[in-house]
Amino acid sequence: MAQNDETVEAENIADSVEERVAATETPTDAVATAIEDSAAGNDDGSDAASTDNESGVSLDKVAAILGSDADAKDMPKNMQRLMTREADNNKRVQKSIKGAKTNSRWFVPVFVALLVIGLLWVVVNYLTGGSYPIPTIGNWNLLIGFGLMLIGFIMTMWWN
C-alpha cells in the first residue's frame, strides 16, 4: 500500500510539472516548485511562492546562486568565504604558472639524442669486437659511448 501511495504522489508531481512547463515556466523551476508543493502537502497544483524547505534556504536564493544572478552580498557567509578562497587559489595557480621555468625547445631532443647515440656507440663497439666506430682507438670507443650517455643523463637532471 505504501508503494502505491508513493506512485500516486510521483504521478501528482509529474502532472504538476507538466502543467507548470506548459504555463511557460522553465522546467527546472517547475520541478523545484512541484517537489516543494508535494513536500508541503500542497498537491492541488497551485503556484505557491518559494518558501523555505527543510534546510531553511529558499529555493529562489538557491536558483539565484546557481544561476549566477546573485550578488556576493546576497550569498551566505560560508559561500562568500568559499568564493574568496577559490579566487585566491586561482591567483596562486596563475602566479605559479607564470613563474615556472622551462627549458629551450632543443634541450630534450639533444639529451635524448646523446643517450641514443651513446648506446648505439657501445652496441656497435661490442658487435664489431672493438674495431668500430673508430678503428684505431680500440676499446676507448666504450669510453666515448659511456661518456655520451653520461652527458645525456646529466642533462636529464636539469630538465624542467
N, C-alpha and C positions, 0 to 999 in steps of 0.2 A: 504494500500500500504506500509505503514511504517513497518507493521508486516512482510510482505513478504520480504522486504529488510533485516530485522533482521534475518529471516530464511535463506536467501541466504548467509548472512555473517557467520552465525553459521555453515552452511554446508561447506563453504570455509575453516573455521578454522578447522573443523573436518577432512576434506580432507588433509589439510596441516599437521595436527598432525599425521594422518595415514602414510603419506609419510615420515615424519621425523622419526617415530618409526621404519618403515620398513628399513630406512637407518642406523640402529643400534644406533640411538641417544636415550638416555634414555627418557622414557615417560614424566618425569617431565620437562626436558629441552625442549622437543618437544612442550609441551603445552605452556610453557612460551614464547618460540620463536614464535609460531603461533599466540598467542594473541598479542604479541608485534608487529609482522608484520601487523596484522589486524588493530591495533590501529594507526600504522604509515601509513596505506593505501597501504601497500605492500602485495597485495593479490596474487602475482604470485608464491608464494611458495618458493622463493629463500631463501637461508640460510643467513640471514643478521647477522652481528656481534651484540652482545648485546650492545644496546645503552641505554641511559638514558630514562626512562619512565617519566610519569607526575610528580613523586615525586623527580626526579633528582638523583635517585640512580640506578646504573647499575645493571642489573639482574645477571651478573657474581658475583658481590660483594655480592648480597643477597644470591645467591646459595652457595657461599663460606662460608658465615657466618652461614647459616642454616645447611650446611653440615659439619661444624666444620673444614673446610680446611684453614680458615684464621688465621693469627697470630693476636695477640692483637693489634699490631701497625697498622694493616690494617683496623681495625674496627673504626667506627666513635667515637668521644669523648664520646657521650652520651652512646653508647654501652659499652665502656671501663669503664665508671663510674658505669653502671648497673652491669657489671660483677664483679667489685671490691666490690660493695655493697653486691651482692649475696654471694661472698666468705666470707666477714666479717660476714654476718648473719649466714652462715653455721658454722663458727668458734665459734660464740657465742652460737649457739644451742648445738654444741658438748660439749662446756665447761660446759654449764648448765646441760646437761645430766650426765656428769662425776661427777659433784658436788651435784647431787640430793641425798637426804637422803632417805633411805628406811628402813623399819622395817625388823626384822627377819621373817623367814617363819612361825614361831609358833605364832606370835603376833595376827593375825586376827582370827585363829581358837580358841585361848584362849578367846579373848573378846567376840566372838560370843557364845562360849560355856557358859561363865559366864552369859550372858544375857538370854540364853535359860534355863539354869539350875535355875537361879533366878526366871524366870517367872513360870516354872513348879513347883518350891517350893511353890510359893504363890498360884497357882491354886490348887495344892494338899491340901494345908492347908485349903483353903476355902471349897473345896469339902468334906473334911473329918470333918469339924467342929472344926479344931484346934488340932485334935488328931494325925495327921501325918504331916510331915515326922518324926519328933522326938516327940513322945507322951508325954514325961514328961515335956516339956517346954511350952506347950500350944501355946498362941498367939505370943510368941517370935519367932516362926517359920516365922512370917511375917517379922520381922526384919532381919532374916537371908536371906530370899528371896530377900527383897529390897536391902540389903547390897551387895549381889552377883550382882544384876542388876546395882547398883551404881558403883561398881568396873568396870564392863563391859563398862558402859557409860564413865567413866573417861578414860579408855583405848582408847576409840574411839577418844578422843581429842588428843592423842599422835600419832595417826595413820598417817603415811606418805604414 
